[in-house]
Amino acid sequence: MAAEVSRRPAPDGSRSAVVQFPFRYFACQYCELQDICANAARRRDRPSLAGIIEHPRPYHRGDHLFRQGDPVRYYYVVNSGITKQFINTADGREQVVSFTLVGETVSLDYLEGGRHNSNVTALDTTGVCAIPVLRLNRDKQLKAALADYLLRHTAREIARNHELQQLIGQGTAENKLAYFLNDMTQRMNRASRPGDCVVLPMSRHDIANYLCLADETISRLFSRFADCGIIKVNRKRITISDFTALRALADGHRHRLADGACLRDC
């Protein structure tokens, strides 16, 4: 069945095509909201997001989905591309908080309402499903279904943040980069990209900022991991050659690797 296309304001205020279901994105099958969205679109006994979701035109690299302090108007799910979330600190610096991949949700500020407490920009050409908060709040059954998902999603995010914070506080630089690469590989595999290769559109500076490391340290560690046979680097394309070594480092182990020379303490 062909998708119905109407024209109305997009989340950024522009006029763009808004695609209504039954059209489905490739990413729908990997989205954690599919049980209350695409799969429920034709079931009268379950609430469905399909009737209220908006699909604005794609964001390009550097475009803001929203800025820190903006009113929370939409709840976003990434259906293509990748975004970066960061905050502006009191001294004017940027601190990267997270990266959001296909099928993952962006604006958990919806839980608090009011205004966004961070910025989100596209790191690549990025499409989103935009769920209007006002319309969502008017449907108690739908809001309850989304709240159940948010509890599970938030619990997972808290667990991931605890792991990362523990590494930032106690782990070595190698542990931090290994954790990042392992985490990105697992999440990209869940988004239909199985294999040993990941493409990282974020800059080395963004990775260093996220892991609380110096830019020079990240560049040196990528070279060092490659020298040790853990990864192969081709610009932004990273191929994992030794998952066992990578996961051991990601788990916080500081032992030397097989050749006895690699990855000693920094």
Secondary structure, DSSP 8 states (H G I E B T S, - for coil): ----EEEEE-TTSSEEEEE-TT---GGGGG-TTGGGTTTTTT-TTS--STTT-B----B-TT-EEE-TT-B--EEEEEEES-EEEEEE-TTS-EEEEEEE-TT-B--GGGGT-SB-SSEEEESSSBEEEEEEHHHHHH-HHHHHHHHHHHHHHHHHHHHHHHHHHHHHHHS-HHHHHHHHHHHHHHHHHHTT--SSEEE--S-HHHHHHHHT--HHHHHHHHHHHHHTTSEEEETTEEEES-HHHHHHHHTT-----TTSSSS---
